[in-house]
């Protein structure tokens, strides 16, 4: 080995050691994080008033410290609450806490699917008295009145009656509360489920873990099913008599081939009980495509399905097109369907309609896959600080994710307008799709409106369709489209300020930063910081001198909004610990200038921990610190559009690599 090679190896080893030190500073175990959270959220022990309540708790484990006092404080602060449940975790044989289970706000459809309220539920004594329930209660010196169960099936019928009595399956329910704090520590045998140490893979299918497996096997009781069926009896009578019609509204322009696949999938549906009418809203296809569409409609009509073709040339406005179809619809239910949706199976529409009959339900959606795969595109919209996102997007649906999120019916803040069913009367009650949101976020706005009105939106996870993803409007990544997307997102939150960065159906204890599509606990990235911007104006020629644009530098931006620029970068095939990285902004209006005259803006990136890079790129070296998150500040950049790129410089060899991210940001004119 030559001296040069030996020296290089020593220097690389030093960089690897530095990387490990930085990684250790940014990683935290759940045990450490939970202890910090407990200290910050500690409730005072002395409480002015005592509330009469009974705690139902699992035998395999113990209440968290001060759980009873915290529950009492919650009931005191929220006099409307009659039932309260909380989060929980497990405690291994060494006494270390692990695998937190964070839960959403009251979710009636998720509760019907499985006993997600879990190991500790507190019920006001007044509710027990009002519903005529008189369970056998034991007195515990430290925790008060309690009922201990070993199997959720023992208490499920009673709990179903109590949740019914508390109005849990009615609109605008405020009597069931969720405490965003760990109230219970379950126990398990690490040997029995192969868990090693205090932490495991965050997306582990925890159904294996006692006692949680029992909860996921405990469905709604027959009494609850019968009661809810009776509440939709009138609609069910019409359904079985074949008198209930669904109006399928499909906006479409210049997509006859894709549209045919959509319509054929609709007509392949079994004879079934539900008649449909199709309203095809076209805002100006070419003469050739209009003729193809009319020919297609003729063939569909021959199959016995009525189709109305509404041809009204106009600028594209998804909301207006949907509303136009809804105006002309005759059905009691409206199914909004993108022309690039291909539905699958025979009973999906029956299931959607039956669920939408429930008086408390707003909109109903399906799980959507990318074409010819089981890769998830949509499984309910989640509202995060970066805006509305699709959690689990691009994840394979071949296993269960965080506590069955992709396996059970899921209440959510909104469902995608690509496949959305709603009662006609409820849609009209909302005022329809907001036409100021021409392209994006109109479905999210509808979902927000429904939640504000007290309805619950739900995704059915046992039905799916294929989504050939935005063929009708193309990519949203040009500067103009990115600017429009940002404007419509800001308008969304101006109309619904209480939802800015807030989603009651997505627990605060889960990851909320960036566009990480996984659903994992937030503690995994809790020590990442939002980097203050420090942009420098430099010469393109000097900054990128001898730099090679190369796809081995994988650079991705997940959000480039008014608050932050967030994403990650990885050098494939090399040791990432050896590189400094810069975020580079390329002004769009200098694209035609000589390199010597062009100016760019750059700043050094501080590393951010991204566990998923480590997991998804196991054959790449030292990639876990490949994330970045930079704050946006008005006035630091000249107004205009900027392409976003990443420059990586090897600290030892001085090799320079750069690549674009395909994303843009817009700096507005300064007022």
N, C-alpha and C positions, 0 to 999 in steps of 0.2 A: 504493500500500500504506500503510495506516494505521500509526501508531507502535505501537499495541497489537499488531498482527499481526507487525510487524517484530521487536519485542522477544520475542514468543512464539517466533518462528522461531529467534532467537539462542539462547534458553534450551533449545529442543528440540535444536538442534545441539550444545549443550554436553552434554546427556544422552546423545546418540548417541556423542559422543567418549568419554565416561566408560564407556559400554557396551562400546565396542571395546577399551578398555584392560582392562576386567575379563575380556572374552572371551579376549584374548591371554594373560592370566595363567592361565586355566583350560584352554586348549588346549595340547596338546603334540604334537610330531611323533613318529613311531615311532623315528626316528633318535635323538632326544634320550632317549626313554623306554628304548630298548634299551641305550644307553650306561650309564644309571643302573642298570638291572638287572644288566648285566655286572659293574659295579663291586661291587654288593652280593653277587653270587653267585660271585665269583671263587674258583676252587679253588687250593689251594697247588700249586706246581710239583713240590715234592719229595714223593714218595710212597714209603712203606716198601717195598711189594712190587710187582713187575711181573707182570701177568697176560698170558698168551699169547692173543692174539686177532687176528682179521683184520678190517679195515675194508673194507666194500663202499661205494664212493662214486660219485656222479655226476660225469662229466667236466666238465659245464658249471657250474663254480663252484669253490669251495674250502672246506675245513674251517674252522670258526671257530677263532679263537685258543685254544690250550690244549684243543682238542676231544679229542685223543688222551689227554692227562692226565686229563681229566674222565671219559672212558670207562673208563680204567684204574681211577680212583678208585671209579667205580660198581661195576665188577666186583669190586673188592676188598671193598667194603662189603656187596655182595649176592652171596655165594658161590653162591646158588641160581640166579642169572641166567646164562643161556647165550647169549641174544641181547638186544641193546639197540639201540633207535633213539631219535631225538630230534626236536626241532622244527627248523624252518628258516625262512629268509626269502630275499628276493631283494636283489641289489645292482645299482643302476642304473649307467649309464655314467659318472656323476659320482662313483661310489663311495659313494652314499648308500643306506642300508638301508631297505627298504620291504616291504610285503605279508607280514607274518609268517604262517606256517602252523603253528598250534598243534594238537597231535594228542592223541587220548585214550590211556588205558592200553590194553593189548593187547585188541584187538577182533576176534575171529576172523571174524565175519560181514562186517564192514567190509573186512577183509583179503581175504576171498574175492571181494568185489565189485570192489575195485581195490587197487593196490599203494600203500596209504596210508602205509606206513612210510617211503617216499620216498627221499631222496638220500643218506642215510648210515645204514648198519646195521652194527653190530659183532657178530661171532660168535666165541665162544670156540673156540680151536683144538681143545680136547677134544671139542666137539660135532662138528666136522668129522671128527675121527678116528673117533668112535663111530658116525657115520652112514656111514662109508666114502667120504666126499667128499674129493676131492683136486684142488681148482681151482688154476689157474695163478695164483700170487701174486707180486707184485713187492715189492721192499724199497724203502721211502722213508726217507731219512735223518731227516726231521722227523716223519713220521707212522707209521712202522713198516710192518708188512705190510698191503698193500692190494690190492684188485681194483677197477679203474676201469671203469665201464660208461657207455655213451651212450644205451642204450635199455633200459628196465626189462624188456622181453621177453627180453633176453639172459640175465638172471639169475633171472627169475621161477621157472622149473622147479626150479633149485637151491634158491632161497629157500623154495619150497613144501616141498621135502623136509626142509630144515633146521627150518622151523617145525613140521612134523609130528614130526620127531625130538625136538624140544624139548618136545613135549606141548602144543602150542598149540591143539589141537582136542580137548582133554580137559577134564574138570572140574578146577577148582581149580588152574589153571596159574599157577605163580610163576616159571617159568624164562624168561619173556620180559618185559623191562623197558622202560619208557618214561622217558627222562630229560626233565624239564620244563625244558629249556634249549636254546637255539638252537645246533646243532652244525654247521650248514652254511649258506653264503651262495651261493645260485644266481645265475646271471647271465642277462640277457635284453637284448633290444634294445627300448628305449622306443619308438622309431619304429615298430617292428613291431607293437606292440600298443596304441599310442596312449596310453601312460601319460605324464603330465606331472608333473615334480617328484617329491619323495621320498614323497609319500603319494597314494593313490587312494581312491575310495569303498571303505569297509571290506567291503561285501558284494559287491564285484565278483566275477563268475564267473571264477575264476583258472584255469580249464581252458585259457584262451587262452595262458597263460604257459608258455613253454618253461623247464624240462623237465616241468612239472607236467601238462601235457596228456597226455603219454605215460603217466604213472602212472595216470591215470583211465581210460585205454583198455586197460590191462593187467590182464586178469581172471585168475582162478585157472587154473592149468594143468590139462590133461586128467588128469594123474596125481593131482592133489589131488582133483579132482571124483570120480574113480573110487574113490580110497581112502575118502573120506567117505561115498560111496554104499554101499560095502561094510560100513561100520560100522552102517548102518541097514538092512541087507539083510533081516533078519527082518521088520521092520515093512513094508518095501517089498513083500515077498512077500504079506503079508496085505492090503496096500493093493490090489495088482493083482488079488488073488483076490476082492475085494469083502467081505473078512471083517473089515475094520477099521471100527469105528463111532465116530462123534463124537457126544457128548451136548451139545446146545446148551441152556444154562441161561439163562433169561430172567426176571429179577425184574420184576413188573409189577403195578400197581394202578390201577384207574379210568382206563385209557388204551386202550380198545378200538380207537379209530380209528387212533391212532399204532401200536399193536401190530399191527394188520392190515398196515400198510405194511411193518413189519419182517418178519412171517411170510411175506408174499407175496414179498419180495425173497429170502428163503431158499429158497422153493420154485421160484423162477425159475431157480435154479442149474441148470446142465445136468445131465443124467442122471448123468454123472460116475461115479467109482469109489467114492466114499465115502458110505456110507449114514449118515443122521443120525437121531437121536431128539431131540425137543424136550421139555424139561421147563419148564413155565410155572409160576413160583412167585408166587402172589398172596397178599398179606398182608391182604386185607380189602376188596376192591372192593364198591361198593354193590350191592344186589340187581339193579338195572337193568343196571349195567355187568358184573356177573357173568354175567347171562344173555346179554348181547352177546358176551362173551368165549367162553362155551360154544358159542354159535352159530358164531362164527368158527373155533373149534377143530374143530367138525364139518366145516366146509368145507375146512379144511386137511387133515384126515384123508382126505377124499375124494380128495385129490391123491396119496395113497399115503405121506404122511409121518406117522409115529407121533408123537402128542402126548400128554403126560401133564399134567393140570391139578392142581396142588397148591394147594388153597385152604385157607389156615390164617390166619385173622384174628389180627393181632398188631401191635404198634407197629413202625414202619418201622425195619428194621435190614438194610441192604444186605448186610452180611457174612453174617448169619444166613440170609438168603434164598438167597444163593449156595451156602452150605454145605449147606443143606437139599436143594437140587437135586443137589449133588454126591454126597450120601449115597445118593440113589436112582438115580444115573446108572449105565448099563451099559456105556458106551463106554470105549475105551482112551484117548480124548482128551476133554477138557472144553473147550467154547467158551463163555465167559461173555459175554453180549451184553445190552446195555441194550435196553429195548423201543423206544427212539427211534433205533436204528441201522438204516440201510437199506444192506444190502450191495450191491455192484455187480460185475457180471461173472460169469464161469463158473468160473474156475480159482483164485480166491482161497483157497478152503478147501483145495484140493489143495496149494497152495504153503505154506500155514501148517502143515499136517500134515507135509509132507515136511521142512520145517525143524525142526519140533518133535521129529522122530524122532532128530535128532542127540543123542547122549548128553550133550554138553556144554551143550545149550540148555535154558533154563528156561522162560520164557514167550515167546510170539510175539504181536505186535500188528500192526496195519495203520495206514497213514496215514489220518486221518479229516478229512473236509471238512465245512464248514458247508453247509446245504442249498442245492441249486441253484447251486453255485459251485465254484470250485477254490481257495477260501480255506481255509487250513490251520487245523484245530482242534487236532489232536494229531499229533505226529511223534516220540514218545518223551518220557518225563518226565525233566526235568533237576532236580537237587537243588541249590538255591542257598542263600545265607545267609538269604533271606526265606522259604525253604521250597520245596517241590516246585512246579515251574512247567512250562508247556508252551512251550518255545522254538519260534519261528516261528508261534505262534498269531496269527491274523488276517492272515498274510502270504499273498499270492497265489502259487499254485504254478505260475506260468507262467515261472519262471526258476530257475536253480540258485543256491542260497545257499551259504554258507561251505563251500567245497571239497566241493560235492555233498551237503551234509547232508540235503537233501530228495530226493536222486536215488538214493542207494545204500543197501543194507541197513545198518541202524545198530544197533550194540549200545548199550544204555542201562541206567540203573540201575533202571528200571521202565517198564512200559507201562500204559496206562489200562485199568481194568476194564470200560470200555464195550465193548471188543472184545478179548478176551484168550483165547488158546488155550494149553493146557498138557497134558502127559501126566498122566493120572489118577494114576499112581503117584507122580509128582513132587509133584503138588498135595497128596496125602495125606501125603507125606514132610514137607512144610512145616507141616502141621497145619491148612491151609486159611486162609480169610480170618479175621482177628482180629476177634471179635465185639464187643470193647470199642470198636472204631472203627466206629460204627454207620453213619455216612454218608460221611465223607471219609477219604482217605488209606489206606483198606484195601488198595487196589491197590498203593500205594507201599510199604506194609509188606510185602506179598507179594513185591514186587520186591527189597526190601532183604534179606528172608530168603533168596531164591534166590541173590543175589550172595554173601551170607555162607556159603552152602552150596557155593559154587564154580561155580554155573551162570551162564550168560550169557543175558540177556534181549535180544530183537532185534525191531526194527520193520522190516517189509518195505515198502520204498518204491515197489515197482512194483505194489502193490495198494492199493485204497482203498475206503472206505465213507463214507456220509453220516451225520452225527450231528446229530440234531435237538435236541441240547444240553439235557439236564437238565429235560425237560418233566415228568418224573415227580416231581421234588422241588422244582421252582421255583427262585427266586433265593436266593442265600446272603447277601444283603446287609442283612437285618434285624438289629437289635442282638442278638437271641437267637441267630440263626444264625451271626453273626460270632463271638460268644462261643464257641459250640459248635465252630466251625471252629478257633479258636485253641486250645481245649482239646485237640482231637483231634490237632492238629499237635504240640503239646507232648508229648502221650502217645506219638506216633510217635517222637520223638527221645529220650524217656526209654527206650524199648525198643531204640533203635538209636543210642546216643550217638556212635558213630564216624562216623555219617553227618551229624551236625549241620553244615550248611554245606559238606559235602564231597560231590563227585561225581567218581569216578575216570574216568568216561566223558565228562566235560565239562572240557576243559583249563583250567587255572588262568589261562592267558594270555588267556582270553576274558572278555567282560563278565559279571559275576556279581552286580551290585548292582541292586536293584529288579526290576521286571517288564518291562523292555525286552525285547520278544519277538524282536528281532533277534539274530543270532549274529555278533558283531563283536569285534575285539581290545579288551582292557581299557584299553589306553593312552589310548583316546579320552576316557575319563572319569576318568583316574587322579588328577587334581588336585582333584576334588570332595572336599569334607570333610563329615563327619558333624557336623551342627550341634548344639551343646549347647543343651538346652532352657532357655528363660527365660520361663515363662508368667506372664502378668499377669491378675488377676481384674478385670474391668471391667463397667460397666453396659452391657447390650445397647443401651439407648436412646442412650447417649453414643457408643459405638463405631460403631454403624451409623446414626447420625443422618444424614439426607440421603443415605444410601447406597441405590443402586438394585440390586435383585436382577435380574440380566440374564444370559441365556445367551451373550452375547458374551464373557463371562468363562468360558472353558472350564477347569474345574478337575477334576483326576483324582487320586485316591489309589490307588496300586498296592499298598501294604501298610500296615497299621496294626496291627502285631504288638507283642509285648512289648519288642522291641529298638528299633524305629524307626517313624517315619511318613514315607513316601516317595511322591513323585508329581511332578506338574507342573501348571502353569497358564499359560494364554495368553489375552491380550485380543485377540480377533479384530477386525480392521479398524482398529487403532490401533498407535502406536509403543510397543512393550513396554518400550523403554529408559526411558520416562518414568514408570514406575509403581513405587511401593513396594508390597510385598505382605505380608500378614499371614495366618498360619494361625489359624483361629478354631475353637474347640471349643464346641459348643452343648449344654449339659447336657440330657439327654432328660427329666428329671423336672421341668423348668421350662417345658415346652411350653405349658401352660395359663395361665401367669402373665402379668400385664400387663407390657408392655415396660419400664415404669419399674422394675419389681421384678426383672426377670430379670438374671442374671449370666452372663457368658461368659468364656472364657479365650482369650487371644490372645498371639501373639509374632511379631516381624518375621522374615521368611524371608530367609536368605542365598541368593543365586543359585547354582544348580548347572548345569553344562554338560550339555546333552542334544542331541547331534548329530542324533538322529532327528527332533526338532522342526523343525530347520532343513531337513532333507530332505523331511519329509512335509508341511510347510506353507510351500512356497516363495513363496507370494503374501502371506505375513504378515511384518511387519517386526520384526526384532530379537527373535526368539523363542528363540534357542539357549540363553539363560540362564534358561529358564522352569522348570527343575527345582528340587526341594527335597528335603532329607533331614534329618530331625530325630530326634535320639536320644530314646528313652523312658527316664525315670527314675522308679522307684517312689517314691510319696509326694509328688509335686509337684502332684497333682490330687486333689480329693475323690473317693471311690469312686463309681462309677456308669457309665452309658453316655453317650457324647458323639457327636453328629453332627459331622462334619468339614466345614468350609467354608473359603473363601478370600476375603479382602477385598483389593481393589486400589485404591490411592489415587494419583491423578495428581499428580506433584510440582509441576506448574505451574498447572493449572486447578483442582486440588483435587477433581476429579470422583471420586466413590467408587462402586465397583461391588463387588458380592459375589454369591457363588453357592455352593450346596452341592455336595458331591462325591458324595453318595449312599452314602458309607462311614461306618462307625462305629468307635470304639475303646472298649474297656472298661478302666476302672481298678478293679482289685480292691481289696477291703478291706485296709488295711494291718495287718500282723501286729505 
